[in-house]
Amino acid sequence: MSQLSNPIFHDEDSGRRWLEARVWPNGPVWHHCGVVGQPTLMKGETTRPGLYQCNACRRPFTVTMGTLYESSKVPLDVWLAVTHLMMSSKKGMSALQISRMIGRPYKTVWFLCHRIHESLKASPTLPPSGGQNKVVEADETYVGGKAKNRAWRAPAPKQPVLSLVEREGDVRSFHLAKVSAKTLGPVIHENIHKASTLMTDESVLYPRIGRAFSCHGTVNHPANEYARAYYFWHTNTVEGYFSLLKRAVFGTFRHVSEGHRTRPLRRLPDGRGGHSEKSPRGHPAYDRGTAANAGHINSIAHSGVVGLNDNDRKGESR
């Protein structure tokens, strides 16, 4: 049976119950006053489904309050369907394709995709990748078109991207103005635990950076060396990520404008095979979307991208 036949993608009440089970695994909690065990489900004839009232502060609330989905006129089941398709597509999926698949206007899907993209931003309080006995691979690549593929004017300059991939862990990608020791060093030092083993290629930019970590291993690609030390020293994991990234840009999105050039970095294995930090790795391909929905739901829902603050809610939300 197709994953898209799941009722949570077609029925708003089913989607709401699914969301409640993940946001409130131990029962409803109203974050405004922080009192546990006081919410009561309201059952009036004119009361919308899923509306609770906190008996302590007497304020009504729903599971979407304080989340990405708050005050949205788009049904929750549509939000979940778009999230599922974005996360389960290994090389990404365009808003136009999702629009055709779910039968919703392109502008609506485009809006949802951008809100989900924003929710996948790395948290400033995110702990560094790696740690003791863990390996993090670092490498940079350039994304953009080739001049030989253009009939007339030359393409825009390729954009450098640095990616940090923890083996059996998450991915963090960063767009850089240029590739140099001054731009790579601060990013790597801030995002990789000093007890980690750092793996890079033979670039002269990395030896000094690597001194800050417990171990620094390299492979020499120009000499056709791609793995050594019993396949422990290599950068094949991050190279595989670059393969997915470039196929997504060239084959799925086709063009990424200046204002949105960082978003594919969140949407790909960054965003779901490891959002630059949230990664349901190890799940089979057919289950990736479900795992991503379940694993990302709290971070996506509570990102607050389109949510209101407590002063703006005036006691109620859709």
Steps between C-alpha positions, in 0.01 A plus 500: 500500500631845410620725782287778351185297569553557874192684639719766663566638150132515402302568818568797726372327815728200438792734444423689820485179706829387345661833591362493854648154557847633413494850646318384815616140559396525867176690448407862420727770639432874480839670483366846591458438872698175525242325722484126428182292526256791476386499131142396422376409154214730405203318346247769421292475182666806351848418632754404235669161536813483711432811709607474863462736795753536778318489832779695667503812280167439317659553159408285198770338289563235235798283411604743227538799735857622518592288198570545133136413428342760726240732344547338159194481278653201320362173645740306719478189280636707208790620715584141590472380140738770376744423782486130416571554130785744568667273752451169321643614165867416509597773255229747599169583335397829346193689614353462149529121518346487848219728378419259220510197728272630776272716282565827681584843350867557429509820707370313804755221468780748432412682823496176701832385356671824595358492852625143544840604359527775757405263780800283407749773583773395735432599859757739649508276809566183300790301652799423278500189282713202586668431830728238647550200268294668227607603152398817318587552134551851364522606138402784272349506152378751245139503380397667177480471123781445252589753233516231231131427555397857418440611142540872560578674827718340761334356813523663839809408703477169682424525870725328759336269753664345806345183642575322826374142515511292815516133412172339603390846608392838370606732221564873525551709187604861467519741211829688505602822330831335406706197598799586718644404836346814651148407387523123557668508841235680708216292352677168559615588852152617600312201360727201574580370848871522578507134610396390150714348227505738203523354150585720201667484161854615425416872486765724657221686682432220748828404682498802729125468560539130577744562785210599726347150484599171658604360162516627142502251214541583131481330163679613185247511218741621225706186566184286454489429872140491620526284814767357722557354847252220431249744352494711816667807349281631221261781407261288296204578725515874440572441129182294482309786658635740237375261233146526636525876541610563141247261352229681695612843378551395137215252466228607745526872563688591180578848627560644846482878525731711711239553770427128543838339438531367856162325503590185301772447760225462762264300285725214393665240718577803714141558562383147532786258450633728754378860491798662551418352833184293504564166344290181482786302350484124482138483390419317177415719203130417503474601866714814483204734472313352794816496710575859404149614585517331838858597574480859378151582619596656832783709358301599192179565690664703775729702276261794538557622143139604455380473859376789711641598833292483816411870485362466147285191553234671710403171654426296191647363182388300203 
